């Protein structure tokens, strides 16, 4: 028996992989993978959180049973109970009771907003450690945040807090993930993200899709900072867009 596939076996293997990929993929926040030890989560608690994300994203199940979670994780009912007890006590998750407006049926779901808030705090602490105390966001550029609510220095560096103030409500878990993705995956500077928020506020279109379109447009046109954004806006309004 050789160590390589024949054409038939290779085709069957490829078909199986394709089927598995089609079954769905799950997005795990990079910040969770990076900071779960900082948050003092055990491997079991981490795995439980990942399974909750998997059930929600891949199976549209926001309230899996303990039996389902036990089967996936491979632990006892007592261990599941301990995981949930700690995660809920320390504010990582909670259970919400929601009513379906169309049917008036009430159902429950796990809410991971607390987890995202804690991850946001880890990201902020990490960024603060990377900068000197005098390296303040927007230092020497007081005009950049005109039109955006003023806040103390510690909050001014917090994208999540600024977005919540401008939106007038807490951010959803998906919105936390979007901001995290802008910073960690797309590598947009915080300065540009806040400028895009400012543009959305001025345009009266305070929603994430509009802000994401602004950032994507700027990225395509090599807009990397406030000065680039100003020059791009002048070219755009002057009909000199290329």
Backbone bond lengths (Angstrom), bond angles and torsions (degrees), N, CA, C in turn:
res aa  C-N    CA-C-N  psi(-1)  N-CA   C-N-CA  omega(-1)  CA-C   N-CA-C  phi
1 X - - - 1.467 - - 1.532 108.83 -
2 X 1.322 115.87 126.39 1.458 120.48 -178.70 1.505 111.06 -84.96
3 X 1.344 115.56 165.42 1.452 120.37 -179.14 1.505 113.09 -89.36
4 X 1.342 117.57 5.66 1.460 120.43 -179.21 1.515 110.42 -115.05
5 X 1.342 116.41 158.37 1.450 122.47 179.01 1.520 109.67 -80.92
6 X 1.340 117.13 144.40 1.453 118.40 164.58 1.522 107.61 -80.96
7 X 1.296 117.48 174.84 1.462 120.71 -174.53 1.521 112.06 -60.71
8 X 1.346 116.11 -39.01 1.478 119.35 -178.97 1.524 110.74 -66.95
9 X 1.348 115.90 -46.12 1.467 119.37 -179.69 1.522 111.44 -63.71
10 X 1.331 116.00 -40.17 1.463 119.78 179.51 1.512 110.99 -63.48
11 X 1.337 116.74 -40.43 1.465 120.57 179.94 1.522 110.58 -65.74
12 X 1.343 115.82 -41.59 1.470 119.69 179.60 1.524 110.57 -66.11
13 X 1.329 115.71 -41.45 1.470 119.76 178.91 1.516 110.46 -62.66
14 X 1.350 116.80 -45.02 1.465 120.74 179.50 1.522 111.25 -62.18
15 X 1.339 115.82 -38.40 1.468 119.55 179.32 1.530 110.38 -65.85
16 X 1.335 115.40 -38.96 1.461 119.09 178.74 1.508 112.27 -65.89
17 X 1.332 116.81 -41.89 1.468 121.07 178.00 1.519 110.42 -63.60
18 X 1.343 115.85 -42.79 1.461 120.01 179.65 1.521 110.81 -61.46
19 X 1.343 116.67 -40.99 1.464 120.41 179.11 1.523 110.60 -63.93
20 X 1.349 115.45 -42.37 1.462 119.22 179.78 1.518 111.40 -63.75
21 X 1.323 117.11 -40.98 1.455 120.56 179.02 1.527 110.62 -66.32
22 X 1.335 116.15 -37.28 1.458 120.04 -179.85 1.515 111.56 -66.25
23 X 1.322 115.78 -25.83 1.465 119.80 -177.89 1.515 112.06 -65.05
24 X 1.318 116.40 -14.07 1.460 118.81 175.24 1.512 112.84 124.78
25 X 1.325 114.98 149.81 1.453 121.29 176.62 1.525 108.29 -122.47
26 X 1.312 115.65 155.45 1.465 121.02 -176.50 1.520 109.28 -120.43
27 X 1.325 116.10 135.08 1.455 121.17 176.98 1.527 109.97 -95.62
28 X 1.320 115.53 121.38 1.461 121.69 175.50 1.521 107.51 -106.80
29 X 1.333 118.63 123.88 1.473 119.83 -179.79 1.525 111.22 -55.50
30 X 1.318 115.96 130.01 1.467 120.61 178.86 1.529 110.53 -58.55
31 X 1.339 116.05 -37.11 1.467 119.84 -179.62 1.522 111.42 -60.18
32 X 1.330 117.38 -32.99 1.462 120.68 178.76 1.528 110.26 -68.53
33 X 1.333 116.78 -44.60 1.457 120.38 178.73 1.535 110.97 -63.55
34 X 1.316 115.58 -35.29 1.463 120.67 -175.77 1.524 112.82 -78.83
35 X 1.337 116.44 -36.12 1.466 119.07 -168.70 1.533 114.74 -112.50
36 X 1.343 118.17 5.66 1.471 116.18 -173.40 1.528 111.97 -64.52
37 X 1.325 117.26 -28.53 1.459 118.77 176.02 1.526 111.07 -71.25
38 X 1.336 115.37 -37.50 1.472 119.43 176.81 1.522 110.26 -59.75
39 X 1.323 116.38 -36.03 1.461 122.00 -179.96 1.529 111.98 -80.51
40 X 1.344 116.22 1.44 1.462 122.14 178.47 1.523 112.45 61.48
41 X 1.314 114.70 39.42 1.463 120.34 174.69 1.522 108.64 -90.41
42 X 1.314 116.42 138.72 1.452 120.15 174.69 1.527 109.29 -79.09
43 X 1.322 116.31 167.66 1.460 119.97 177.65 1.532 110.35 -60.51
44 X 1.330 116.33 -38.59 1.461 119.94 179.66 1.521 112.10 -65.07
45 X 1.322 117.00 -43.23 1.469 120.85 178.73 1.528 110.75 -66.17
46 X 1.326 115.82 -39.08 1.466 120.79 176.75 1.526 110.30 -61.35
47 X 1.322 115.79 -45.56 1.459 120.10 -179.60 1.525 111.37 -63.72
48 X 1.318 116.89 -37.14 1.463 120.47 176.95 1.530 110.55 -62.38
49 X 1.315 117.55 -46.11 1.461 120.92 178.79 1.524 110.92 -61.33
50 X 1.320 117.52 -41.56 1.458 121.16 178.95 1.527 111.13 -64.32
51 X 1.320 116.74 -37.75 1.462 119.88 178.41 1.534 111.48 -69.14
52 X 1.325 117.15 -36.19 1.459 119.48 175.86 1.530 110.35 -62.33
53 X 1.333 116.72 -41.14 1.463 120.90 176.41 1.526 110.53 -63.97
54 X 1.339 116.74 -40.42 1.461 120.89 -179.04 1.526 111.28 -65.51
55 X 1.319 117.21 -45.35 1.464 120.22 178.45 1.527 110.62 -59.83
56 X 1.323 116.48 -42.48 1.466 120.53 -177.73 1.520 111.81 -67.34
57 X 1.325 117.09 -46.54 1.456 120.66 -173.43 1.526 113.24 -79.06
58 X 1.322 116.80 -45.50 1.465 120.37 -173.20 1.525 113.06 -88.02
59 X 1.338 117.11 -30.19 1.456 119.85 -174.67 1.526 113.58 -117.95
60 X 1.339 116.31 1.15 1.470 121.00 -179.79 1.526 111.13 55.50
61 X 1.314 115.28 33.64 1.464 121.58 179.87 1.518 107.90 -113.04
62 X 1.334 116.88 106.35 1.456 121.08 -176.28 1.535 112.95 -92.90
63 X 1.330 116.30 1.04 1.466 118.43 -179.88 1.530 109.68 -146.25
64 X 1.349 117.33 64.85 1.469 119.65 178.70 1.519 110.63 -64.15
65 X 1.320 115.20 151.13 1.463 119.80 -179.98 1.529 110.16 -75.95
66 X 1.325 115.45 161.84 1.464 119.50 177.45 1.522 110.21 -62.60
67 X 1.362 116.58 -34.88 1.463 119.84 179.54 1.531 110.48 -63.31
68 X 1.333 116.95 -41.20 1.466 120.06 177.64 1.530 111.28 -63.09
69 X 1.320 115.41 -41.99 1.465 119.81 -179.82 1.522 111.14 -68.50
70 X 1.319 116.96 -39.43 1.465 120.33 176.85 1.515 111.09 -57.88
71 X 1.360 115.67 -44.70 1.460 120.43 -178.58 1.522 111.16 -62.84
72 X 1.335 116.34 -42.14 1.463 120.66 -178.65 1.531 111.79 -69.15
73 X 1.319 115.96 -42.92 1.462 120.10 -173.52 1.528 111.96 -84.77
74 X 1.340 115.22 -30.18 1.457 119.19 -178.32 1.506 113.00 78.88
75 X 1.342 115.72 44.83 1.471 119.49 179.99 1.520 108.91 -131.06
76 X 1.327 115.79 177.02 1.459 120.97 -178.52 1.527 110.72 -87.40
77 X 1.324 115.69 165.68 1.460 121.12 177.80 1.525 110.29 -61.80
78 X 1.329 116.73 -36.47 1.460 120.67 179.75 1.529 110.91 -64.89
79 X 1.324 116.47 -40.62 1.460 120.20 178.68 1.524 111.17 -65.19
80 X 1.337 116.79 -42.67 1.475 120.76 176.87 1.516 109.87 -58.53
81 X 1.335 116.59 -44.13 1.461 121.02 -179.51 1.523 110.73 -60.93
82 X 1.335 116.56 -41.72 1.466 120.07 179.58 1.524 111.21 -66.41
83 X 1.331 117.26 -40.33 1.466 120.88 178.38 1.529 110.25 -59.84
84 X 1.331 115.41 -50.21 1.461 119.60 -178.33 1.518 111.35 -63.93
85 X 1.319 116.16 -40.76 1.460 120.17 -179.03 1.519 111.02 -58.29
86 X 1.332 117.05 -47.15 1.455 120.22 -178.91 1.529 111.26 -68.25
87 X 1.330 117.06 -46.29 1.461 120.72 -176.49 1.528 112.01 -62.10
88 X 1.332 116.06 -37.17 1.466 119.51 179.63 1.525 110.97 -77.49
89 X 1.321 116.79 -39.00 1.465 120.53 -179.86 1.523 111.24 -64.12
90 X 1.341 116.98 -38.03 1.456 120.95 -177.33 1.526 113.36 -92.36
91 X 1.329 116.68 6.24 1.463 120.20 171.06 1.515 116.27 83.23
92 X 1.333 117.78 18.17 1.460 120.04 177.77 1.529 111.56 -76.81
93 X 1.307 116.69 -33.19 1.457 120.15 178.90 1.517 110.22 -150.38
94 X 1.314 114.94 162.60 1.457 121.00 175.23 1.528 107.81 -145.76
95 X 1.314 115.69 169.01 1.457 121.23 178.07 1.524 108.48 -107.85
96 X 1.313 116.96 123.53 1.457 122.61 178.52 1.518 109.89 -102.92
97 X 1.317 116.22 143.33 1.457 122.23 172.35 1.519 107.97 -103.22
98 X 1.320 116.54 120.90 1.461 122.18 -173.14 1.523 109.66 -123.51
99 X 1.331 115.79 145.63 1.465 120.87 177.78 1.522 110.13 -109.68
100 X 1.315 115.90 129.16 1.466 121.79 175.71 1.527 107.78 -75.17
101 X 1.328 116.33 115.79 1.468 120.33 -175.31 1.521 112.92 -62.47
102 X 1.319 116.87 -33.92 1.466 119.38 -176.72 1.525 112.68 -74.19
103 X 1.342 116.92 -34.06 1.466 119.87 -176.43 1.521 113.64 -113.13
104 X 1.361 116.55 -8.84 1.472 122.48 -177.12 1.534 112.35 62.56
105 X 1.329 116.11 17.46 1.461 120.93 178.03 1.527 108.82 -86.60
106 X 1.314 115.65 133.82 1.463 120.12 178.65 1.528 109.95 -92.90
107 X 1.313 115.75 141.75 1.457 120.44 177.06 1.520 108.55 -144.84
108 X 1.316 115.49 164.40 1.463 120.74 -179.12 1.513 110.46 -111.74
109 X 1.339 114.97 154.71 1.460 119.78 177.10 1.525 109.22 -151.19
110 X 1.322 115.11 153.74 1.456 120.18 176.42 1.525 109.26 -82.34
111 X 1.323 115.79 134.73 1.459 122.48 -179.18 1.534 108.34 -113.43
112 X 1.352 115.97 120.03 1.464 121.24 -176.45 1.528 112.92 -102.56
113 X 1.323 117.12 18.78 1.465 119.83 -179.87 1.521 111.60 -57.39
114 X 1.320 117.37 -39.00 1.466 120.71 178.99 1.509 112.09 -60.03
115 X 1.320 116.50 -39.92 1.466 120.68 177.55 1.519 110.37 -61.16
116 X 1.336 116.63 -45.83 1.463 120.08 -177.93 1.528 111.24 -65.32
117 X 1.312 116.75 -35.47 1.469 119.19 176.72 1.530 111.00 -63.65
118 X 1.320 116.52 -42.70 1.453 120.30 179.85 1.525 110.82 -66.18
119 X 1.319 117.28 -37.99 1.461 120.48 176.88 1.526 110.59 -65.65
120 X 1.334 116.07 -37.95 1.463 119.80 177.15 1.520 110.72 -61.44
121 X 1.327 116.08 -41.53 1.462 119.64 178.96 1.530 111.07 -63.91
122 X 1.329 117.09 -37.07 1.472 120.39 176.99 1.518 110.86 -64.34
123 X 1.329 116.21 -42.02 1.461 120.42 -179.50 1.526 110.80 -64.09
124 X 1.326 116.01 -41.14 1.462 120.22 -179.97 1.523 110.39 -65.54
125 X 1.338 116.32 -44.57 1.463 120.30 179.58 1.525 110.51 -61.35
126 X 1.321 116.34 -39.54 1.459 120.28 179.68 1.520 110.92 -65.22
127 X 1.315 116.58 -42.03 1.463 120.17 179.70 1.526 110.91 -66.77
128 X 1.322 116.48 -40.09 1.460 119.42 179.69 1.521 111.64 -62.68
129 X 1.330 116.35 -34.73 1.463 120.07 179.30 1.523 111.20 -68.23
130 X 1.326 116.98 -24.80 1.457 120.84 -176.23 1.527 112.99 -85.82
131 X 1.311 116.52 -7.65 1.462 120.15 -178.07 1.526 110.61 -120.08
132 X 1.292 116.66 148.52 1.456 120.89 172.47 1.517 109.26 -70.89
133 X 1.320 116.06 160.43 1.458 119.13 -178.02 1.519 112.10 -62.14
134 X 1.325 116.88 -29.10 1.451 118.95 -178.27 1.523 112.87 -87.99
135 X 1.348 116.70 -1.70 1.464 120.44 179.14 1.520 107.81 -91.18
136 X 1.299 116.84 73.16 1.460 123.11 -173.01 1.529 110.18 -89.48
137 X 1.332 114.19 137.33 1.457 118.80 178.45 1.522 110.33 -57.62
138 X 1.342 115.70 127.33 1.464 123.58 179.72 1.521 113.12 71.81
139 X 1.336 118.83 16.97 1.456 119.95 177.72 1.516 109.10 -60.00
140 X 1.322 116.08 133.22 1.460 121.51 -179.54 1.508 113.55 76.43
141 X 1.353 117.45 5.04 1.464 120.89 -179.53 1.523 109.36 -130.52
142 X 1.325 117.96 61.94 1.457 120.48 -173.35 1.512 113.28 -65.92
143 X 1.350 118.21 -17.32 1.454 119.71 -176.50 1.519 112.90 -81.55
144 X 1.340 118.08 -12.35 1.450 119.68 -171.97 1.517 113.03 -65.62
145 X 1.321 116.92 -32.74 1.451 119.27 -175.78 1.518 112.90 -103.11
146 X 1.323 118.44 18.64 1.462 119.97 174.69 1.516 108.54 -57.68
147 X 1.301 116.10 131.82 1.458 119.58 179.62 1.505 112.97 93.60
148 X 1.350 117.36 -11.85 1.457 120.14 177.58 1.518 108.40 -108.18
149 X 1.325 115.29 139.86 1.452 120.68 -174.36 1.522 111.80 -52.01
150 X 1.336 117.05 137.02 1.456 121.16 176.21 1.516 109.01 -76.05
151 X 1.321 115.34 152.67 1.451 120.09 -179.65 1.515 108.24 -154.46
152 X 1.340 118.04 163.60 1.458 120.39 176.54 1.518 110.09 -60.58
153 X 1.321 115.55 161.77 1.454 120.66 -176.19 1.521 112.30 -55.38
154 X 1.325 117.51 -44.26 1.456 119.03 -176.84 1.512 110.98 -64.44
155 X 1.330 117.45 -33.14 1.447 119.98 179.69 1.524 110.90 -81.35
156 X 1.331 116.36 -28.12 1.444 119.84 -178.45 1.519 110.77 -64.64
157 X 1.330 116.03 -30.22 1.460 120.16 178.24 1.515 111.29 -81.00
158 X 1.298 117.99 -8.16 1.458 121.83 -175.48 1.526 109.88 -95.81
159 X 1.312 117.16 101.38 1.458 120.90 179.38 1.521 111.81 -55.82
160 X 1.321 115.85 -39.81 1.452 119.68 -175.82 1.524 111.14 -64.22
161 X 1.333 116.88 -42.87 1.462 120.89 179.36 1.524 111.26 -64.22
162 X 1.343 116.61 -43.55 1.465 120.19 -179.86 1.519 110.45 -62.84
163 X 1.332 117.51 -43.73 1.464 120.36 179.18 1.525 110.81 -62.42
164 X 1.333 116.78 -41.76 1.463 119.04 -179.83 1.520 111.06 -63.67
165 X 1.341 116.72 -37.60 1.472 119.46 178.89 1.518 110.99 -66.19
166 X 1.334 117.16 -42.76 1.457 119.58 -178.36 1.524 112.19 -71.79
167 X 1.325 116.84 -33.29 1.468 120.29 178.41 1.528 111.46 -80.45
168 X 1.337 116.36 -18.78 1.462 119.92 178.97 1.511 113.65 72.39
169 X 1.323 116.63 25.35 1.471 120.60 -179.01 1.528 108.83 -164.58
170 X 1.337 117.80 164.78 1.466 119.81 174.39 1.528 110.13 -67.61
171 X 1.301 116.77 148.57 1.456 120.83 177.00 1.530 110.08 -78.04
172 X 1.311 115.80 150.44 1.462 121.00 176.56 1.533 108.83 -81.78
173 X 1.334 117.65 161.97 1.465 119.54 176.61 1.526 112.57 -54.91
174 X 1.334 117.45 -39.51 1.462 120.62 179.25 1.530 111.03 -64.80
175 X 1.327 117.17 -36.06 1.463 120.46 178.82 1.531 110.95 -70.55
176 X 1.338 116.86 -37.16 1.472 119.65 173.01 1.527 109.84 -58.82
177 X 1.337 116.00 -43.87 1.462 120.13 -179.58 1.519 111.24 -63.59
178 X 1.349 116.78 -37.33 1.463 120.64 -179.45 1.523 110.59 -63.14
179 X 1.332 116.71 -47.52 1.468 120.26 179.97 1.523 110.15 -63.48
180 X 1.332 116.48 -42.84 1.459 120.13 178.29 1.522 110.82 -59.93
181 X 1.335 116.31 -40.06 1.461 120.78 179.16 1.528 111.67 -65.42
182 X 1.337 116.80 -39.62 1.472 119.80 177.52 1.535 110.58 -58.25
183 X 1.332 115.29 -40.86 1.465 119.77 -175.44 1.526 111.30 -79.35
184 X 1.343 117.12 -50.08 1.466 120.88 -171.28 1.519 113.85 -83.95
185 X 1.345 117.20 -38.39 1.460 119.63 -175.36 1.525 112.36 -96.18
186 X 1.324 116.36 -49.60 1.463 119.65 -178.62 1.517 112.72 -79.81
187 X 1.340 116.34 -18.46 1.473 122.06 178.37 1.522 112.46 62.63
188 X 1.329 117.06 33.50 1.463 119.16 174.46 1.526 108.93 -73.33
189 X 1.322 119.10 133.22 1.472 120.81 175.06 1.536 109.96 -62.93
190 X 1.321 116.52 147.76 1.468 120.30 178.86 1.530 110.49 -58.64
191 X 1.326 115.74 -35.17 1.457 120.76 178.81 1.524 110.93 -56.36
192 X 1.341 116.92 -44.97 1.466 120.71 -178.92 1.519 111.64 -70.19
193 X 1.332 116.95 -37.77 1.463 119.99 179.53 1.526 110.29 -61.46
194 X 1.343 116.42 -43.09 1.458 119.95 179.14 1.524 111.61 -69.38
195 X 1.326 117.42 -34.15 1.470 120.05 176.13 1.524 110.89 -66.07
196 X 1.327 116.82 -38.53 1.465 120.87 176.75 1.525 110.34 -64.84
197 X 1.331 115.92 -39.42 1.471 119.88 175.35 1.521 110.25 -61.59
198 X 1.333 116.30 -42.50 1.464 121.08 179.08 1.532 110.68 -60.45
199 X 1.349 116.04 -44.65 1.467 120.01 178.55 1.525 110.73 -60.21
200 X 1.335 116.74 -41.61 1.461 120.67 -179.93 1.523 111.27 -64.82
201 X 1.348 116.07 -40.18 1.466 120.39 178.48 1.527 110.10 -62.17
202 X 1.340 117.33 -46.41 1.464 121.63 -179.62 1.520 111.63 -64.30
203 X 1.335 116.66 -33.86 1.464 120.46 -178.97 1.523 112.37 -82.17
204 X 1.332 116.68 -7.76 1.466 120.23 -178.61 1.512 112.51 71.90
205 X 1.339 116.44 24.46 1.465 121.29 -179.42 1.530 108.92 -123.95
206 X 1.311 114.72 66.03 1.465 119.76 -174.72 1.525 109.54 -84.62
207 X 1.319 114.75 78.51 1.459 120.11 173.27 1.524 109.18 -147.70
208 X 1.315 115.88 157.93 1.460 120.94 -168.54 1.521 113.31 -67.18
209 X 1.315 117.95 -33.30 1.468 119.03 -179.40 1.522 110.97 -63.72
210 X 1.312 116.06 -39.93 1.468 120.02 179.91 1.531 110.26 -66.72
211 X 1.327 116.13 -44.05 1.473 120.28 179.18 1.523 110.20 -63.36
212 X 1.327 117.04 -40.90 1.457 120.69 179.37 1.533 110.91 -63.69
213 X 1.336 117.60 -38.41 1.463 121.14 178.05 1.531 110.80 -64.54
214 X 1.340 116.67 -39.27 1.468 120.34 177.56 1.531 110.08 -61.16
215 X 1.329 115.84 -48.18 1.469 120.18 -178.53 1.526 111.51 -63.55
216 X 1.326 116.77 -39.48 1.460 120.67 179.01 1.524 110.57 -65.83
217 X 1.331 116.87 -42.65 1.461 121.17 178.04 1.529 110.74 -62.21
218 X 1.306 116.97 -44.06 1.466 120.67 178.16 1.527 110.71 -63.29
219 X 1.330 117.11 -41.92 1.456 120.70 -179.82 1.529 110.91 -61.86
220 X 1.324 116.86 -41.90 1.469 121.11 179.53 1.521 111.76 -64.80
221 X 1.332 115.91 -27.59 1.460 120.15 -178.62 1.526 112.45 -104.13
222 X 1.339 115.70 19.13 1.457 122.21 174.53 1.528 113.36 58.83
223 X 1.301 115.92 37.36 1.467 121.06 174.48 1.522 107.46 -86.78
224 X 1.333 116.68 114.72 1.463 120.90 -173.44 1.527 114.25 -116.43
225 X 1.331 117.35 -13.16 1.461 119.45 -179.08 1.520 109.45 -153.39
226 X 1.354 115.78 -177.58 1.461 120.92 -175.74 1.525 111.60 -61.74
227 X 1.314 117.06 -41.01 1.465 120.61 -179.22 1.533 110.73 -64.70
228 X 1.335 116.54 -41.73 1.464 120.19 177.09 1.527 110.76 -61.16
229 X 1.340 115.74 -41.38 1.463 120.16 -179.55 1.517 110.98 -63.89
230 X 1.330 116.70 -40.59 1.459 121.24 178.94 1.529 110.85 -63.78
231 X 1.330 116.30 -45.47 1.460 120.40 -179.97 1.526 111.11 -66.41
232 X 1.320 116.74 -38.63 1.463 119.94 178.61 1.523 110.76 -64.31
233 X 1.346 116.61 -42.13 1.466 120.37 178.94 1.523 110.91 -61.92
234 X 1.331 116.76 -39.86 1.460 120.29 178.82 1.527 111.14 -65.22
235 X 1.343 116.98 -42.40 1.457 120.04 177.64 1.522 111.24 -64.50
236 X 1.334 114.37 -41.67 1.469 119.62 -178.49 1.524 111.37 -62.36
237 X 1.351 114.99 -48.10 1.469 119.21 -178.86 1.521 111.91 -69.13
238 X 1.354 115.51 -26.73 1.460 118.73 -179.75 1.512 113.22 -87.22
239 X 1.343 116.36 2.60 1.451 119.83 178.41 1.501 113.40 79.82
240 X 1.352 116.11 13.98 1.457 119.24 -176.62 1.510 113.51 -99.38
241 X 1.298 117.05 21.98 1.460 120.78 -179.22 1.516 110.48 -66.58
242 X 1.340 116.35 132.95 1.461 118.37 178.51 1.510 111.13 -125.51
